[in-house]
């Protein structure tokens, strides 16, 4: 089994040692990475959150010219609270041909490998720019990268290709689903349950909308459209949280629930939302208002992530396929920052070490073989952009 170089493993371990859970600051990791890259002559740009507790880093090596390749990754990780780890999650450990630690797969394996090999790119003489884009708060809605991208647009920086190193087992991913999340709050009228017809039951109205959403989910499952390149081939509809009611003998006045569409790039999420809203306001609302004229619905957008749909012959897809050991392309159901780069006119694909199946779990790991493949991938990139 091929193994990554010791320097790569050590650098990944160093990144894991920074406790960059999304709720915490990532500045220690960002400043360390910036110092490492500036020592190689990188031109660095930082964009901060409103409290200046977190930052994105965009660093460029090589000639100051348009284009180039960007290696992109997020620095934040999910919490370990309540998880039963066999090791310290923020102290990397190698065992049984795997590297364990929070973020090993998602996605400090890629970030650490890219940083470890940066000196080799410089030593081999870059003929075009090589960029590093490291963001904050990807895990809670791809928040940081939006400011990074806006800063690049302001500065007139636009890489020709962006490689987002989320875990894909080093296979090239050219598409992923979009995500739109919403909260619906139902306002009803409370009364004693013995006189239920005199009230407006917010929980029951919410339940009818949730049942309608489930019907939409079955429709997509059964009738499509379908895209066979996705592991889940159709748009999905999901209700994840519901809150409402105080006691069994009280008709509930309020109920809220959170739902989402994870849609194929070709489906229109705005139309899906309007379908649900129309059902609620044309089918349910008239009956509610006959009892209480002020009852109704409030709708809130919780999350918006565009889908990714890149042509298989695009610059980043052709580039990445020439760097991997695989010749097939794929699509995934989870979202990444690649779609935001793509939306901003920076063509992007997803390719990185490890499996998403290992992400967010206790004893998260990436195999040494995957890290070796990632290192080989970046060495092949080195031959393309250097010399």
N, C-alpha and C positions, 0 to 999 in steps of 0.2 A: 504494500500500500504506500503510495507517495505521501511524503510528509512535508509540511511547510517549514520554512527556514526558522531557526531559533529566534532570529530578530523579529520576524512577523509575529510569532507566538508571544514574545515578550511585549511587543507594542500593543497587541490586542489586550493582553492582561493588564497593561497600564490603563487602557481606556475603561475596562471593566471596573477598575479600582476607583474610578470617579463615580460617586453615587448620584447619578443624574436622573433620578425619578422625576417625572414630569412636574410634580408639585414642588420640587426643589430647584435650586439654581444649577445651571450648567456652566457657570463662568470659569470654574477651575479647569475643566476640560477644555473649554474654548481657548483660554489663555495659554494653556500648555500646547495645544495644537498650533496656535498662532505663532508662539515662540519657535516651535520646531520648524514651521514652514518659512517664517521670516529669516531664520538662520540659513535657509537655502536660497534666499533672495526673493521670496514670494512677495507680491503686492497684495495686501490684505485689506478687506473691508468688513466692518462689523455693523450689524443692525441689532438694536436692543428692543426688549419689550418695554412697556410703559413704566415699569418699576426699575428697569435696568438691573434686574436680577438674572436675566437670561439673555443670550445673544446668539445670533447666527454668525457664522464665519464664511466668507467667500475669499479664497486665496488663489492667486494666479502665478504660475511658474512659466518660464520660457519667454518668447518674444512678445512684446506689446503690440498685438495686432488682433484683428477681428477673428471670430470663429474659435476653433479649438474644441477640446473634449472636456466635459465636466464630470467628475466623480462625485456623486451626491449621496448623502446619508443623514439620518437624524441622530442626534446625540442623546435624546431622552429615552428612558426605558420605563416599563410599567412597574408598579409596586410589587413588593414581595410579601406584603402584609397577609397573614393568614395562610401562607404557603409553607409546607413542610419540606425544607431543603436539607439535604444530607451534608452540604458544605456551606461555607460562608458565601452567599450569592454575589458579594462584591469583592471577592478575592478569587481570581481565576485559578482553576485547578485542572490539570491534565490527567486523565485516567481513562483506561480502556479505549485508547485511540480517539478520544474526544476531549474538547476543551469546554469546561463547565463554568457557568457564571451568568448573572443577569445581563442580558443583552448580547450574549455570545452569538446567538443566531439573529437576533433582531435589535440592532444590526451592527454591533461593534466589531463583529468579525470582518465585515467589509471595510468599515471606517479605519480600523487598526491596520489592516493589510495595506490600504491605500497610503496611509501615513508612513508605514514602515518602508515602502518602496519609493517614496518621494525622492530621497537622495539619489537613488539609482537613475531615475528619470533625468535629474539634473546632470548627473555625471556623464550620461550618454548623449547630452546635447539636444535639447528639445528644439524641433523645427517649427512647432506650432504651440499655441498656449495649452497648458494643462491646468485645469481649474479644480478646486476642491470646494464643494458646497455642503456645509454642515449646519443643520437647522436645530431649533428647539421646538418642543411641544407638538411633535408629529402625532404622538400617541393620543392626544386629546383633541384632534381635529385638524391636523396639519396647519397649525396656527403660525408658527415662526416663519416657515418657508414663504408665506405670502409677502411678508415684509422684505425678505431677501430678494425675491423676484422683482418686487417694485423698485428696490434700490438698484438692481441691475438694469432695469428699463430706464431709470433716471440717468444712469451712468453710460448708457449706450453699449452695454456689454451683452453679447448674445452668442453663447457657444453654439457650434454646429450640431453637437450631439451631447446628450446628457445620459449618463448611465447611473441609474438609481439602484443601489446595491442591496435592496431588500432580499430576504432569503427566497430563492427560486431553485435551489439545488444546482445553480450555475446554468440553468436553461434560460433562453432568451424569451422574455414575456413582452408582447407587443400590445396587450390590451388588458384592461381590468374594468370592473363595473364602477359606475358612479353611485354615490350615496346621497340621499336627501332624507333628513330626519326631522320630525315634527312633534309638537306637543299640542294636543287638543284639550281644552278645558271646557267642561260642560257646566253651565249655570242652571240650576233647577230651583225648585221651591220646596222647602222642608215642611213636614207636618207629621203628626202621629201616624204610624203605619196602619192603625185601624181605619184611618180615613185616607188611605193611599190615593184614591182618585182625585182628592183635592190638592195633591202636591204634584210636582214634576220631578220624577226620579232621575237624578243625574247619572247614577250608576247604570241604570237600565238603558238610557240613551247612549251612554258610552259603549255599553255592551253591543248595542245594535250596530254602531259604527265599526267596532272591532270585528263583529261577525261579517260585515260587508268587506272589510279588509281581507279577512280570511278567504272570502269568496273570490276576491281579486287574485290572491295567492294561488288558489286552485286553478283559476282560469289561465294564469301564466304557465303553471306546471303542465296543464293538460293541452293547451292550445298554442303556447309559445307567444311570440317567436322564440326560437332556439338557436343557439350558436354552439356547435359541437366542440369548439376549441376551449370553451370554459368548462371547469370542473363541475359547476352547477350551471346548466346550460340556458337557464331562463332568468328573467327578472324575478326577484323575490320580494315579498311583502311580509313584514314582521312587526308585531306589537311586543314591546319588551318590558314596559313598566305601566302599572295602573295604580291610582291612589283615589280612594273615595269612601264615604260612609263613616258613621260614628257609632251606631248601634243598630241592632236588628229591628227595633221597634220605631226607628226614625227614618222617614223617607229622606234619602240623602240630597243635600242642596248642591253639592259640588263634587265633581269627579274629573280627574285629568289622567291622560294616558299618553305614552310616547310610542311613536311608530316610525318605521323607516321603509324606504324603497331602496333596494340595491339593484340598480337597473342596468341592463345591457346598454352599451354606448348608443345604440340606435333608438332606444325608447326615450320618450319625452317625460321627464319627471314632473314637470309643471302640469302636464295633462293628467298624469296619474293623481296628483294632489287635487286638482280641480274636480276629478271624478268623485273622490271621497267627499270633498266639501259640498258638492252639489247634492249628493245623496243625503247628507246630514241636513242641509238647509232647505231642501225641497220636499223631502219625505218625512223627516222627523220634526223639524222646527214648527210647522203649522200646528200640529197637534199639541206641542209644548206651549205655544203662545196662546192657545185657546184657554189654557188653565192659568198661565202667568205670562203677561205680555213682555216682561223683562228677562225671561229665560232665554237661553241661546248658547252660542259657541264662541270660543276664542281660539285662534290658531297662531302658533308660534313656530318659527323655523329654528331648529336646533343645530343642524349641520348641513353643509352643502359641499360635496366633493364631486367634481366632474369625472366622467368616465374617461378611460384612455383607449384610444383606437388609432394605432400607428400602422402605416402601410409596411408590409413585410419587405419592401424594397427601399424603405427610407434610409437616410444616412446612418442613424444609430443602429437600426436593425441589421443592416448589411455589415456595419463595423463589428457589432457584437457577435454576430454569427461567425465572422472570420476569426474571432478570438477564443471561442469555446470549443469543446470537444463534441458538441451536439449540433445537429443540422436542422432540428425541428424547432418550431416556435410554439408558444402557448399563450393562454390568457388565464387570468385568475379572478376570483370573486371578491377578494379584499382590495381595498383602495391603497394608493401610494401617492407620494408627492410628484410622481412622474406626470400625472395628468395636469397638474398646475404648471409645470414647466412647459408641457406641450401646448396648453392653452395660451401661454405667453409667447408662443412662437419659437420655443427652443425644443426641437424634436427630442423625445426621450423614450427610453425603454427601461425595463427592469431586469436586472441580472445580478445575483449575488449568492454567496455561500450559505448553506444551511437550509433547513426546511421550516416553513411557516408552522408546521405541526408541532415544532419544539418551542415556538415563541410563546411567551407569557406564562409558561408553566413552571412549577418547581423543578429544580435540577435542569434548567435550560442548558442546552449544549449545541455545539457545532462540531461535526467530525473533523479530524485532522485532514482526512482526504479531501473534504470540501474546501478547507482553507488552502490546501496545496493546489487545488484546481483554480481557486481565485487568484493565488499568486502567479500561476502559469498564465492565466487570462491577462493579468496586468503586465506580465513580462512580454506577452505578444503585443499588447498595446504599445509598450515601450519601443518595440521594433518598428511600429507604424509611425510613431510621432517623433522619434529621435533619430539622430545620426545625420 
